């Protein structure tokens, strides 16, 4: 019985530790950048996820990247209780805080200028179940960017 409890505690610590890491930007073998997929937990959505319940579509640009990127940055920063903590010409990492319990989620966008698409990832830092908040956040961001003419439907 003691061994099973230790294994359970170890698994829980690993899940929380992995979930708490903030930045999910990886360098691929060809030196290109990519956002991480999601672990098979219902607290994350990503355009690189392989499981159907974690997967969201990438954003396809409708205008040039030079026009689009500043609008995208502003739209992300306008999300209530959201702070951009890192940004450059192809990457945005924002922290989104929930209204009531003050849970923090990571929102990341990565521009692939050669393909004219943006990868997106939104994940809870601590919670294993997010009640669909991350999926909803990406849906609302997509809707706003479509309305502004930045990405295609």
N, CA, C and O atoms as a GROMACS GRO file, in nm:
protein
  612
    1UNK      N    1   0.082  -0.119   0.000
    1UNK     CA    2   0.000   0.000   0.000
    1UNK      C    3   0.087   0.126   0.000
    1UNK      O    4   0.056   0.221  -0.071
    2UNK      N    5   0.192   0.127   0.077
    2UNK     CA    6   0.280   0.244   0.086
    2UNK      C    7   0.343   0.276  -0.050
    2UNK      O    8   0.358   0.393  -0.084
    3UNK      N    9   0.378   0.175  -0.126
    3UNK     CA   10   0.441   0.197  -0.258
    3UNK      C   11   0.344   0.263  -0.353
    3UNK      O   12   0.382   0.353  -0.428
    4UNK      N   13   0.220   0.221  -0.352
    4UNK     CA   14   0.118   0.279  -0.441
    4UNK      C   15   0.095   0.427  -0.406
    4UNK      O   16   0.078   0.509  -0.496
    5UNK      N   17   0.095   0.459  -0.278
    5UNK     CA   18   0.078   0.598  -0.237
    5UNK      C   19   0.196   0.684  -0.281
    5UNK      O   20   0.177   0.797  -0.326
    6UNK      N   21   0.317   0.630  -0.268
    6UNK     CA   22   0.435   0.704  -0.311
    6UNK      C   23   0.433   0.728  -0.462
    6UNK      O   24   0.468   0.836  -0.508
    7UNK      N   25   0.393   0.629  -0.537
    7UNK     CA   26   0.383   0.644  -0.683
    7UNK      C   27   0.279   0.750  -0.717
    7UNK      O   28   0.300   0.832  -0.806
    8UNK      N   29   0.167   0.749  -0.647
    8UNK     CA   30   0.062   0.848  -0.671
    8UNK      C   31   0.111   0.989  -0.640
    8UNK      O   32   0.085   1.083  -0.715
    9UNK      N   33   0.180   1.003  -0.528
    9UNK     CA   34   0.233   1.134  -0.490
    9UNK      C   35   0.337   1.181  -0.592
    9UNK      O   36   0.338   1.298  -0.630
   10UNK      N   37   0.425   1.091  -0.636
   10UNK     CA   38   0.526   1.125  -0.735
   10UNK      C   39   0.460   1.170  -0.865
   10UNK      O   40   0.501   1.270  -0.924
   11UNK      N   41   0.357   1.098  -0.909
   11UNK     CA   42   0.286   1.134  -1.032
   11UNK      C   43   0.221   1.272  -1.018
   11UNK      O   44   0.228   1.353  -1.110
   12UNK      N   45   0.160   1.298  -0.905
   12UNK     CA   46   0.097   1.427  -0.882
   12UNK      C   47   0.199   1.540  -0.885
   12UNK      O   48   0.174   1.645  -0.944
   13UNK      N   49   0.313   1.520  -0.822
   13UNK     CA   50   0.419   1.621  -0.822
   13UNK      C   51   0.469   1.646  -0.963
   13UNK      O   52   0.492   1.760  -1.002
   14UNK      N   53   0.486   1.540  -1.042
   14UNK     CA   54   0.531   1.555  -1.180
   14UNK      C   55   0.430   1.633  -1.263
   14UNK      O   56   0.469   1.720  -1.341
   15UNK      N   57   0.302   1.603  -1.247
   15UNK     CA   58   0.198   1.673  -1.323
   15UNK      C   59   0.198   1.820  -1.288
   15UNK      O   60   0.192   1.905  -1.378
   16UNK      N   61   0.204   1.854  -1.161
   16UNK     CA   62   0.203   1.993  -1.117
   16UNK      C   63   0.329   2.064  -1.164
   16UNK      O   64   0.321   2.178  -1.211
   17UNK      N   65   0.444   2.000  -1.152
   17UNK     CA   66   0.570   2.061  -1.194
   17UNK      C   67   0.570   2.088  -1.343
   17UNK      O   68   0.611   2.196  -1.386
   18UNK      N   69   0.526   1.994  -1.423
   18UNK     CA   70   0.523   2.012  -1.567
   18UNK      C   71   0.422   2.120  -1.602
   18UNK      O   72   0.448   2.203  -1.690
   19UNK      N   73   0.308   2.121  -1.535
   19UNK     CA   74   0.206   2.222  -1.562
   19UNK      C   75   0.250   2.361  -1.522
   19UNK      O   76   0.202   2.459  -1.580
   20UNK      N   77   0.338   2.373  -1.426
   20UNK     CA   78   0.379   2.504  -1.377
   20UNK      C   79   0.483   2.572  -1.464
   20UNK      O   80   0.500   2.694  -1.456
   21UNK      N   81   0.552   2.496  -1.547
   21UNK     CA   82   0.652   2.560  -1.631
   21UNK      C   83   0.584   2.657  -1.725
   21UNK      O   84   0.485   2.624  -1.790
   22UNK      N   85   0.638   2.779  -1.733
   22UNK     CA   86   0.569   2.886  -1.802
   22UNK      C   87   0.583   2.887  -1.951
   22UNK      O   88   0.484   2.904  -2.022
   23UNK      N   89   0.700   2.869  -2.001
   23UNK     CA   90   0.727   2.886  -2.143
   23UNK      C   91   0.732   2.749  -2.210
   23UNK      O   92   0.798   2.657  -2.162
   24UNK      N   93   0.661   2.738  -2.321
   24UNK     CA   94   0.653   2.611  -2.391
   24UNK      C   95   0.702   2.624  -2.534
   24UNK      O   96   0.642   2.569  -2.626
   25UNK      N   97   0.811   2.696  -2.552
   25UNK     CA   98   0.870   2.720  -2.684
   25UNK      C   99   0.986   2.624  -2.702
   25UNK      O  100   1.076   2.619  -2.618
   26UNK      N  101   0.985   2.549  -2.810
   26UNK     CA  102   1.089   2.449  -2.836
   26UNK      C  103   1.164   2.481  -2.964
   26UNK      O  104   1.108   2.538  -3.057
   27UNK      N  105   1.291   2.443  -2.968
   27UNK     CA  106   1.370   2.452  -3.090
   27UNK      C  107   1.371   2.314  -3.154
   27UNK      O  108   1.412   2.216  -3.093
   28UNK      N  109   1.326   2.309  -3.280
   28UNK     CA  110   1.318   2.183  -3.353
   28UNK      C  111   1.454   2.145  -3.410
   28UNK      O  112   1.550   2.222  -3.402
   29UNK      N  113   1.462   2.026  -3.468
   29UNK     CA  114   1.588   1.977  -3.526
   29UNK      C  115   1.638   2.067  -3.640
   29UNK      O  116   1.758   2.080  -3.661
   30UNK      N  117   1.544   2.128  -3.712
   30UNK     CA  118   1.582   2.217  -3.823
   30UNK      C  119   1.602   2.361  -3.778
   30UNK      O  120   1.606   2.453  -3.860
   31UNK      N  121   1.616   2.382  -3.645
   31UNK     CA  122   1.635   2.512  -3.581
   31UNK      C  123   1.514   2.605  -3.590
   31UNK      O  124   1.526   2.724  -3.561
   32UNK      N  125   1.400   2.554  -3.630
   32UNK     CA  126   1.278   2.635  -3.628
   32UNK      C  127   1.218   2.628  -3.488
   32UNK      O  128   1.249   2.538  -3.411
   33UNK      N  129   1.131   2.723  -3.458
   33UNK     CA  130   1.064   2.727  -3.329
   33UNK      C  131   0.927   2.662  -3.338
   33UNK      O  132   0.862   2.668  -3.443
   34UNK      N  133   0.882   2.601  -3.230
   34UNK     CA  134   0.749   2.540  -3.223
   34UNK      C  135   0.700   2.545  -3.079
   34UNK      O  136   0.778   2.535  -2.984
   35UNK      N  137   0.569   2.561  -3.064
   35UNK     CA  138   0.508   2.552  -2.932
   35UNK      C  139   0.490   2.406  -2.896
   35UNK      O  140   0.469   2.322  -2.983
   36UNK      N  141   0.498   2.376  -2.769
   36UNK     CA  142   0.478   2.239  -2.722
   36UNK      C  143   0.333   2.196  -2.745
   36UNK      O  144   0.242   2.278  -2.755
   37UNK      N  145   0.317   2.068  -2.753
   37UNK     CA  146   0.183   2.011  -2.754
   37UNK      C  147   0.132   2.014  -2.612
   37UNK      O  148   0.194   2.074  -2.524
   38UNK      N  149   0.020   1.951  -2.588
   38UNK     CA  150  -0.036   1.943  -2.453
   38UNK      C  151  -0.018   1.802  -2.399
   38UNK      O  152  -0.021   1.704  -2.474
   39UNK      N  153  -0.001   1.792  -2.269
   39UNK     CA  154  -0.008   1.662  -2.206
   39UNK      C  155  -0.152   1.614  -2.214
   39UNK      O  156  -0.242   1.697  -2.226
   40UNK      N  157  -0.177   1.486  -2.209
   40UNK     CA  158  -0.316   1.437  -2.224
   40UNK      C  159  -0.402   1.466  -2.101
   40UNK      O  160  -0.458   1.375  -2.040
   41UNK      N  161  -0.410   1.592  -2.066
   41UNK     CA  162  -0.492   1.639  -1.955
   41UNK      C  163  -0.586   1.747  -2.009
   41UNK      O  164  -0.550   1.817  -2.104
   42UNK      N  165  -0.703   1.762  -1.951
   42UNK     CA  166  -0.800   1.858  -2.003
   42UNK      C  167  -0.780   2.002  -1.956
   42UNK      O  168  -0.877   2.074  -1.935
   43UNK      N  169  -0.654   2.044  -1.940
   43UNK     CA  170  -0.627   2.181  -1.893
   43UNK      C  171  -0.547   2.261  -1.994
   43UNK      O  172  -0.485   2.361  -1.958
   44UNK      N  173  -0.547   2.218  -2.120
   44UNK     CA  174  -0.460   2.279  -2.219
   44UNK      C  175  -0.520   2.262  -2.358
   44UNK      O  176  -0.580   2.160  -2.389
   45UNK      N  177  -0.502   2.364  -2.440
   45UNK     CA  178  -0.532   2.352  -2.583
   45UNK      C  179  -0.412   2.404  -2.661
   45UNK      O  180  -0.346   2.499  -2.618
   46UNK      N  181  -0.385   2.342  -2.774
   46UNK     CA  182  -0.271   2.381  -2.855
   46UNK      C  183  -0.297   2.346  -3.000
   46UNK      O  184  -0.362   2.246  -3.031
   47UNK      N  185  -0.245   2.428  -3.089
   47UNK     CA  186  -0.255   2.396  -3.232
   47UNK      C  187  -0.159   2.284  -3.270
   47UNK      O  188  -0.165   2.233  -3.382
   48UNK      N  189  -0.072   2.244  -3.178
   48UNK     CA  190   0.019   2.132  -3.202
   48UNK      C  191  -0.022   2.005  -3.127
   48UNK      O  192   0.051   1.906  -3.129
   49UNK      N  193  -0.136   2.008  -3.062
   49UNK     CA  194  -0.180   1.892  -2.984
   49UNK      C  195  -0.226   1.780  -3.076
   49UNK      O  196  -0.281   1.805  -3.184
   50UNK      N  197  -0.204   1.658  -3.034
   50UNK     CA  198  -0.243   1.542  -3.115
   50UNK      C  199  -0.375   1.481  -3.068
   50UNK      O  200  -0.436   1.405  -3.143
   51UNK      N  201  -0.420   1.511  -2.948
   51UNK     CA  202  -0.548   1.462  -2.900
   51UNK      C  203  -0.660   1.558  -2.937
   51UNK      O  204  -0.642   1.680  -2.928
   52UNK      N  205  -0.774   1.505  -2.979
   52UNK     CA  206  -0.884   1.589  -3.028
   52UNK      C  207  -0.931   1.691  -2.926
   52UNK      O  208  -0.966   1.803  -2.963
   53UNK      N  209  -0.934   1.655  -2.797
   53UNK     CA  210  -0.987   1.749  -2.699
   53UNK      C  211  -0.885   1.855  -2.659
   53UNK      O  212  -0.921   1.952  -2.591
   54UNK      N  213  -0.762   1.841  -2.698
   54UNK     CA  214  -0.660   1.943  -2.673
   54UNK      C  215  -0.630   2.027  -2.796
   54UNK      O  216  -0.561   2.129  -2.787
   55UNK      N  217  -0.681   1.987  -2.911
   55UNK     CA  218  -0.642   2.050  -3.037
   55UNK      C  219  -0.730   2.168  -3.075
   55UNK      O  220  -0.853   2.161  -3.065
   56UNK      N  221  -0.667   2.276  -3.118
   56UNK     CA  222  -0.734   2.390  -3.179
   56UNK      C  223  -0.659   2.421  -3.309
   56UNK      O  224  -0.542   2.386  -3.324
   57UNK      N  225  -0.727   2.486  -3.400
   57UNK     CA  226  -0.664   2.519  -3.528
   57UNK      C  227  -0.570   2.638  -3.513
   57UNK      O  228  -0.592   2.726  -3.430
   58UNK      N  229  -0.465   2.637  -3.593
   58UNK     CA  230  -0.376   2.752  -3.601
   58UNK      C  231  -0.451   2.871  -3.660
   58UNK      O  232  -0.557   2.854  -3.721
   59UNK      N  233  -0.397   2.989  -3.642
   59UNK     CA  234  -0.454   3.109  -3.702
   59UNK      C  235  -0.384   3.133  -3.835
   59UNK      O  236  -0.261   3.136  -3.840
   60UNK      N  237  -0.460   3.151  -3.942
   60UNK     CA  238  -0.402   3.182  -4.072
   60UNK      C  239  -0.418   3.331  -4.098
   60UNK      O  240  -0.529   3.384  -4.094
   61UNK      N  241  -0.308   3.398  -4.125
   61UNK     CA  242  -0.310   3.543  -4.143
   61UNK      C  243  -0.387   3.582  -4.269
   61UNK      O  244  -0.377   3.517  -4.373
   62UNK      N  245  -0.463   3.690  -4.258
   62UNK     CA  246  -0.536   3.746  -4.372
   62UNK      C  247  -0.467   3.871  -4.425
   62UNK      O  248  -0.498   3.918  -4.535
   63UNK      N  249  -0.373   3.925  -4.347
   63UNK     CA  250  -0.297   4.043  -4.388
   63UNK      C  251  -0.149   4.012  -4.367
   63UNK      O  252  -0.114   3.904  -4.320
   64UNK      N  253  -0.063   4.106  -4.402
   64UNK     CA  254   0.081   4.081  -4.387
   64UNK      C  255   0.119   4.069  -4.240
   64UNK      O  256   0.052   4.124  -4.152
   65UNK      N  257   0.225   3.999  -4.214
   65UNK     CA  258   0.270   3.980  -4.075
   65UNK      C  259   0.309   4.113  -4.011
   65UNK      O  260   0.292   4.130  -3.890
   66UNK      N  261   0.362   4.206  -4.090
   66UNK     CA  262   0.401   4.337  -4.037
   66UNK      C  263   0.279   4.416  -3.989
   66UNK      O  264   0.287   4.488  -3.890
   67UNK      N  265   0.168   4.402  -4.060
   67UNK     CA  266   0.044   4.468  -4.018
   67UNK      C  267  -0.023   4.391  -3.904
   67UNK      O  268  -0.077   4.451  -3.811
   68UNK      N  269  -0.018   4.259  -3.910
   68UNK     CA  270  -0.093   4.174  -3.818
   68UNK      C  271  -0.034   4.170  -3.678
   68UNK      O  272  -0.109   4.177  -3.580
   69UNK      N  273   0.097   4.158  -3.665
   69UNK     CA  274   0.159   4.131  -3.535
   69UNK      C  275   0.129   4.240  -3.431
   69UNK      O  276   0.096   4.205  -3.317
   70UNK      N  277   0.138   4.370  -3.464
   70UNK     CA  278   0.103   4.471  -3.362
   70UNK      C  279  -0.044   4.464  -3.320
   70UNK      O  280  -0.076   4.486  -3.203
   71UNK      N  281  -0.134   4.433  -3.413
   71UNK     CA  282  -0.276   4.421  -3.380
   71UNK      C  283  -0.298   4.300  -3.289
   71UNK      O  284  -0.377   4.306  -3.195
   72UNK      N  285  -0.228   4.192  -3.317
   72UNK     CA  286  -0.241   4.071  -3.235
   72UNK      C  287  -0.190   4.098  -3.094
   72UNK      O  288  -0.255   4.060  -2.997
   73UNK      N  289  -0.074   4.164  -3.082
   73UNK     CA  290  -0.020   4.199  -2.950
   73UNK      C  291  -0.120   4.283  -2.870
   73UNK      O  292  -0.143   4.258  -2.752
   74UNK      N  293  -0.178   4.383  -2.935
   74UNK     CA  294  -0.274   4.470  -2.867
   74UNK      C  295  -0.398   4.393  -2.827
   74UNK      O  296  -0.451   4.413  -2.717
   75UNK      N  297  -0.446   4.305  -2.914
   75UNK     CA  298  -0.566   4.226  -2.884
   75UNK      C  299  -0.541   4.133  -2.765
   75UNK      O  300  -0.629   4.117  -2.680
   76UNK      N  301  -0.424   4.072  -2.759
   76UNK     CA  302  -0.389   3.986  -2.645
   76UNK      C  303  -0.382   4.070  -2.518
   76UNK      O  304  -0.435   4.030  -2.414
   77UNK      N  305  -0.316   4.184  -2.524
   77UNK     CA  306  -0.303   4.267  -2.403
   77UNK      C  307  -0.436   4.325  -2.357
   77UNK      O  308  -0.451   4.363  -2.241
   78UNK      N  309  -0.535   4.332  -2.448
   78UNK     CA  310  -0.668   4.383  -2.411
   78UNK      C  311  -0.756   4.277  -2.344
   78UNK      O  312  -0.864   4.309  -2.295
   79UNK      N  313  -0.713   4.152  -2.343
   79UNK     CA  314  -0.789   4.048  -2.274
   79UNK      C  315  -0.788   4.082  -2.125
   79UNK      O  316  -0.682   4.106  -2.068
   80UNK      N  317  -0.905   4.085  -2.062
   80UNK     CA  318  -0.909   4.121  -1.918
   80UNK      C  319  -0.815   4.035  -1.833
   80UNK      O  320  -0.804   3.914  -1.852
   81UNK      N  321  -0.747   4.100  -1.740
   81UNK     CA  322  -0.656   4.036  -1.645
   81UNK      C  323  -0.543   3.960  -1.714
   81UNK      O  324  -0.498   3.857  -1.665
   82UNK      N  325  -0.496   4.013  -1.827
   82UNK     CA  326  -0.388   3.950  -1.903
   82UNK      C  327  -0.270   4.044  -1.912
   82UNK      O  328  -0.285   4.163  -1.938
   83UNK      N  329  -0.152   3.988  -1.889
   83UNK     CA  330  -0.028   4.065  -1.898
   83UNK      C  331   0.069   3.992  -1.989
   83UNK      O  332   0.098   3.874  -1.968
   84UNK      N  333   0.120   4.062  -2.088
   84UNK     CA  334   0.224   4.004  -2.174
   84UNK      C  335   0.354   4.009  -2.097
   84UNK      O  336   0.400   4.116  -2.056
   85UNK      N  337   0.415   3.892  -2.077
   85UNK     CA  338   0.538   3.884  -1.998
   85UNK      C  339   0.662   3.870  -2.085
   85UNK      O  340   0.774   3.895  -2.040
   86UNK      N  341   0.643   3.830  -2.211
   86UNK     CA  342   0.755   3.818  -2.304
   86UNK      C  343   0.700   3.835  -2.445
   86UNK      O  344   0.594   3.783  -2.479
   87UNK      N  345   0.774   3.910  -2.525
   87UNK     CA  346   0.732   3.929  -2.664
   87UNK      C  347   0.853   3.965  -2.749
   87UNK      O  348   0.948   4.028  -2.703
   88UNK      N  349   0.846   3.924  -2.874
   88UNK     CA  350   0.943   3.967  -2.973
   88UNK      C  351   0.872   3.968  -3.109
   88UNK      O  352   0.749   3.973  -3.113
   89UNK      N  353   0.945   3.963  -3.216
   89UNK     CA  354   0.885   3.979  -3.349
   89UNK      C  355   0.807   3.856  -3.396
   89UNK      O  356   0.737   3.863  -3.497
   90UNK      N  357   0.819   3.743  -3.325
   90UNK     CA  358   0.746   3.621  -3.366
   90UNK      C  359   0.678   3.548  -3.249
   90UNK      O  360   0.609   3.448  -3.272
   91UNK      N  361   0.696   3.593  -3.127
   91UNK     CA  362   0.649   3.518  -3.011
   91UNK      C  363   0.585   3.610  -2.908
   91UNK      O  364   0.637   3.719  -2.880
   92UNK      N  365   0.472   3.566  -2.852
   92UNK     CA  366   0.406   3.635  -2.741
   92UNK      C  367   0.379   3.532  -2.632
   92UNK      O  368   0.324   3.426  -2.658
   93UNK      N  369   0.418   3.566  -2.509
   93UNK     CA  370   0.385   3.484  -2.393
   93UNK      C  371   0.312   3.574  -2.294
   93UNK      O  372   0.368   3.673  -2.246
   94UNK      N  373   0.187   3.540  -2.264
   94UNK     CA  374   0.106   3.620  -2.172
   94UNK      C  375   0.059   3.534  -2.056
   94UNK      O  376   0.041   3.413  -2.070
   95UNK      N  377   0.038   3.598  -1.943
   95UNK     CA  378  -0.020   3.534  -1.825
   95UNK      C  379  -0.161   3.588  -1.807
   95UNK      O  380  -0.182   3.710  -1.802
   96UNK      N  381  -0.258   3.498  -1.797
   96UNK     CA  382  -0.399   3.535  -1.782
   96UNK      C  383  -0.443   3.489  -1.643
   96UNK      O  384  -0.425   3.373  -1.607
   97UNK      N  385  -0.502   3.578  -1.566
   97UNK     CA  386  -0.544   3.548  -1.430
   97UNK      C  387  -0.695   3.541  -1.423
   97UNK      O  388  -0.764   3.630  -1.473
   98UNK      N  389  -0.747   3.436  -1.360
   98UNK     CA  390  -0.893   3.422  -1.347
   98UNK      C  391  -0.948   3.524  -1.250
   98UNK      O  392  -0.878   3.570  -1.159
   99UNK      N  393  -1.072   3.560  -1.269
   99UNK     CA  394  -1.134   3.667  -1.191
   99UNK      C  395  -1.153   3.629  -1.044
   99UNK      O  396  -1.117   3.706  -0.955
  100UNK      N  397  -1.208   3.512  -1.019
  100UNK     CA  398  -1.248   3.478  -0.883
  100UNK      C  399  -1.134   3.417  -0.802
  100UNK      O  400  -1.097   3.469  -0.698
  101UNK      N  401  -1.079   3.306  -0.850
  101UNK     CA  402  -0.980   3.233  -0.771
  101UNK      C  403  -0.836   3.273  -0.800
  101UNK      O  404  -0.743   3.225  -0.734
  102UNK      N  405  -0.816   3.362  -0.899
  102UNK     CA  406  -0.683   3.412  -0.933
  102UNK      C  407  -0.589   3.304  -0.985
  102UNK      O  408  -0.468   3.313  -0.966
  103UNK      N  409  -0.644   3.202  -1.052
  103UNK     CA  410  -0.561   3.101  -1.117
  103UNK      C  411  -0.490   3.167  -1.235
  103UNK      O  412  -0.545   3.257  -1.298
  104UNK      N  413  -0.369   3.122  -1.264
  104UNK     CA  414  -0.292   3.178  -1.374
  104UNK      C  415  -0.284   3.076  -1.487
  104UNK      O  416  -0.257   2.958  -1.464
  105UNK      N  417  -0.307   3.124  -1.609
  105UNK     CA  418  -0.293   3.043  -1.730
  105UNK      C  419  -0.188   3.108  -1.819
  105UNK      O  420  -0.168   3.229  -1.816
  106UNK      N  421  -0.122   3.025  -1.898
  106UNK     CA  422  -0.026   3.073  -1.997
  106UNK      C  423  -0.094   3.079  -2.132
  106UNK      O  424  -0.163   2.985  -2.172
  107UNK      N  425  -0.076   3.188  -2.204
  107UNK     CA  426  -0.122   3.203  -2.341
  107UNK      C  427  -0.001   3.234  -2.426
  107UNK      O  428   0.071   3.330  -2.401
  108UNK      N  429   0.022   3.152  -2.528
  108UNK     CA  430   0.139   3.172  -2.614
  108UNK      C  431   0.099   3.170  -2.760
  108UNK      O  432   0.015   3.090  -2.802
  109UNK      N  433   0.159   3.259  -2.838
  109UNK     CA  434   0.138   3.265  -2.982
  109UNK      C  435   0.275   3.269  -3.049
  109UNK      O  436   0.364   3.340  -3.004
  110UNK      N  437   0.290   3.192  -3.156
  110UNK     CA  438   0.415   3.186  -3.230
  110UNK      C  439   0.386   3.206  -3.377
  110UNK      O  440   0.312   3.128  -3.438
  111UNK      N  441   0.444   3.310  -3.435
  111UNK     CA  442   0.426   3.341  -3.576
  111UNK      C  443   0.523   3.260  -3.660
  111UNK      O  444   0.644   3.262  -3.637
  112UNK      N  445   0.469   3.188  -3.758
  112UNK     CA  446   0.550   3.116  -3.856
  112UNK      C  447   0.537   3.195  -3.986
  112UNK      O  448   0.450   3.168  -4.069
  113UNK      N  449   0.624   3.293  -4.003
  113UNK     CA  450   0.610   3.387  -4.114
  113UNK      C  451   0.626   3.321  -4.251
  113UNK      O  452   0.568   3.368  -4.350
  114UNK      N  453   0.703   3.214  -4.257
  114UNK     CA  454   0.720   3.145  -4.385
  114UNK      C  455   0.592   3.073  -4.429
  114UNK      O  456   0.573   3.049  -4.548
  115UNK      N  457   0.506   3.037  -4.334
  115UNK     CA  458   0.381   2.967  -4.364
  115UNK      C  459   0.259   3.057  -4.350
  115UNK      O  460   0.148   3.017  -4.385
  116UNK      N  461   0.278   3.179  -4.300
  116UNK     CA  462   0.170   3.275  -4.280
  116UNK      C  463   0.065   3.227  -4.179
  116UNK      O  464  -0.053   3.257  -4.192
  117UNK      N  465   0.110   3.152  -4.077
  117UNK     CA  466   0.020   3.102  -3.973
  117UNK      C  467   0.077   3.135  -3.834
  117UNK      O  468   0.195   3.166  -3.818
  118UNK      N  469  -0.011   3.127  -3.737
  118UNK     CA  470   0.027   3.148  -3.597
  118UNK      C  471  -0.014   3.025  -3.518
  118UNK      O  472  -0.132   2.988  -3.516
  119UNK      N  473   0.081   2.963  -3.452
  119UNK     CA  474   0.051   2.854  -3.359
  119UNK      C  475   0.006   2.917  -3.228
  119UNK      O  476   0.050   3.026  -3.192
  120UNK      N  477  -0.083   2.848  -3.159
  120UNK     CA  478  -0.136   2.902  -3.033
  120UNK      C  479  -0.141   2.792  -2.928
  120UNK      O  480  -0.164   2.675  -2.960
  121UNK      N  481  -0.119   2.830  -2.803
  121UNK     CA  482  -0.126   2.737  -2.690
  121UNK      C  483  -0.177   2.813  -2.569
  121UNK      O  484  -0.129   2.922  -2.538
  122UNK      N  485  -0.275   2.756  -2.502
  122UNK     CA  486  -0.328   2.815  -2.379
  122UNK      C  487  -0.342   2.702  -2.277
  122UNK      O  488  -0.407   2.601  -2.304
  123UNK      N  489  -0.281   2.720  -2.161
  123UNK     CA  490  -0.280   2.611  -2.063
  123UNK      C  491  -0.283   2.664  -1.919
  123UNK      O  492  -0.233   2.772  -1.889
  124UNK      N  493  -0.344   2.585  -1.833
  124UNK     CA  494  -0.349   2.617  -1.690
  124UNK      C  495  -0.213   2.589  -1.628
  124UNK      O  496  -0.144   2.494  -1.667
  125UNK      N  497  -0.175   2.670  -1.533
  125UNK     CA  498  -0.047   2.650  -1.465
  125UNK      C  499  -0.060   2.541  -1.359
  125UNK      O  500   0.028   2.457  -1.347
  126UNK      N  501  -0.169   2.542  -1.283
  126UNK     CA  502  -0.183   2.446  -1.174
  126UNK      C  503  -0.296   2.348  -1.196
  126UNK      O  504  -0.276   2.227  -1.184
  127UNK      N  505  -0.413   2.396  -1.228
  127UNK     CA  506  -0.532   2.311  -1.232
  127UNK      C  507  -0.524   2.204  -1.339
  127UNK      O  508  -0.474   2.228  -1.449
  128UNK      N  509  -0.573   2.086  -1.308
  128UNK     CA  510  -0.579   1.978  -1.406
  128UNK      C  511  -0.706   1.990  -1.488
  128UNK      O  512  -0.705   1.955  -1.606
  129UNK      N  513  -0.814   2.039  -1.430
  129UNK     CA  514  -0.938   2.063  -1.502
  129UNK      C  515  -0.961   2.213  -1.507
  129UNK      O  516  -0.962   2.280  -1.404
  130UNK      N  517  -0.977   2.266  -1.628
  130UNK     CA  518  -0.994   2.411  -1.642
  130UNK      C  519  -1.136   2.452  -1.679
  130UNK      O  520  -1.162   2.570  -1.703
  131UNK      N  521  -1.228   2.355  -1.682
  131UNK     CA  522  -1.368   2.382  -1.714
  131UNK      C  523  -1.385   2.450  -1.850
  131UNK      O  524  -1.480   2.525  -1.870
  132UNK      N  525  -1.293   2.425  -1.942
  132UNK     CA  526  -1.302   2.478  -2.078
  132UNK      C  527  -1.255   2.621  -2.095
  132UNK      O  528  -1.273   2.680  -2.201
  133UNK      N  529  -1.194   2.678  -1.992
  133UNK     CA  530  -1.152   2.818  -1.996
  133UNK      C  531  -1.049   2.843  -2.106
  133UNK      O  532  -1.059   2.942  -2.179
  134UNK      N  533  -0.950   2.755  -2.119
  134UNK     CA  534  -0.846   2.777  -2.219
  134UNK      C  535  -0.901   2.766  -2.362
  134UNK      O  536  -0.863   2.843  -2.450
  135UNK      N  537  -0.989   2.670  -2.383
  135UNK     CA  538  -1.052   2.657  -2.515
  135UNK      C  539  -1.135   2.782  -2.545
  135UNK      O  540  -1.130   2.834  -2.657
  136UNK      N  541  -1.210   2.829  -2.448
  136UNK     CA  542  -1.293   2.947  -2.464
  136UNK      C  543  -1.208   3.071  -2.494
  136UNK      O  544  -1.245   3.153  -2.577
  137UNK      N  545  -1.093   3.085  -2.425
  137UNK     CA  546  -1.003   3.199  -2.447
  137UNK      C  547  -0.953   3.202  -2.591
  137UNK      O  548  -0.953   3.308  -2.655
  138UNK      N  549  -0.912   3.087  -2.642
  138UNK     CA  550  -0.862   3.080  -2.780
  138UNK      C  551  -0.976   3.109  -2.878
  138UNK      O  552  -0.956   3.177  -2.978
  139UNK      N  553  -1.095   3.057  -2.849
  139UNK     CA  554  -1.211   3.082  -2.935
  139UNK      C  555  -1.241   3.233  -2.942
  139UNK      O  556  -1.262   3.287  -3.050
  140UNK      N  557  -1.243   3.299  -2.827
  140UNK     CA  558  -1.273   3.443  -2.824
  140UNK      C  559  -1.164   3.524  -2.894
  140UNK      O  560  -1.194   3.620  -2.966
  141UNK      N  561  -1.038   3.487  -2.875
  141UNK     CA  562  -0.928   3.557  -2.942
  141UNK      C  563  -0.939   3.539  -3.093
  141UNK      O  564  -0.921   3.634  -3.168
  142UNK      N  565  -0.969   3.417  -3.136
  142UNK     CA  566  -0.987   3.391  -3.279
  142UNK      C  567  -1.099   3.479  -3.335
  142UNK      O  568  -1.084   3.541  -3.440
  143UNK      N  569  -1.211   3.483  -3.265
  143UNK     CA  570  -1.326   3.561  -3.310
  143UNK      C  571  -1.290   3.709  -3.321
  143UNK      O  572  -1.326   3.774  -3.420
  144UNK      N  573  -1.219   3.764  -3.223
  144UNK     CA  574  -1.180   3.905  -3.227
  144UNK      C  575  -1.086   3.934  -3.344
  144UNK      O  576  -1.100   4.036  -3.412
  145UNK      N  577  -0.991   3.845  -3.368
  145UNK     CA  578  -0.895   3.867  -3.477
  145UNK      C  579  -0.961   3.852  -3.614
  145UNK      O  580  -0.922   3.920  -3.709
  146UNK      N  581  -1.061   3.766  -3.625
  146UNK     CA  582  -1.136   3.755  -3.750
  146UNK      C  583  -1.215   3.883  -3.773
  146UNK      O  584  -1.216   3.936  -3.884
  147UNK      N  585  -1.280   3.934  -3.667
  147UNK     CA  586  -1.357   4.058  -3.679
  147UNK      C  587  -1.269   4.176  -3.718
  147UNK      O  588  -1.316   4.266  -3.788
  148UNK      N  589  -1.143   4.177  -3.677
  148UNK     CA  590  -1.051   4.285  -3.710
  148UNK      C  591  -0.986   4.264  -3.848
  148UNK      O  592  -0.911   4.350  -3.895
  149UNK      N  593  -1.014   4.150  -3.912
  149UNK     CA  594  -0.959   4.122  -4.044
  149UNK      C  595  -0.815   4.078  -4.042
  149UNK      O  596  -0.746   4.084  -4.144
  150UNK      N  597  -0.767   4.033  -3.927
  150UNK     CA  598  -0.626   3.994  -3.912
  150UNK      C  599  -0.603   3.850  -3.954
  150UNK      O  600  -0.502   3.818  -4.017
  151UNK      N  601  -0.697   3.761  -3.919
  151UNK     CA  602  -0.684   3.620  -3.957
  151UNK      C  603  -0.806   3.577  -4.037
  151UNK      O  604  -0.911   3.641  -4.034
  152UNK      N  605  -0.789   3.467  -4.109
  152UNK     CA  606  -0.898   3.413  -4.191
  152UNK      C  607  -0.989   3.327  -4.106
  152UNK      O  608  -0.949   3.274  -4.002
  153UNK      N  609  -1.114   3.315  -4.151
  153UNK     CA  610  -1.212   3.234  -4.080
  153UNK      C  611  -1.188   3.087  -4.100
  153UNK      O  612  -1.262   3.005  -4.047
   0.00000   0.00000   0.00000
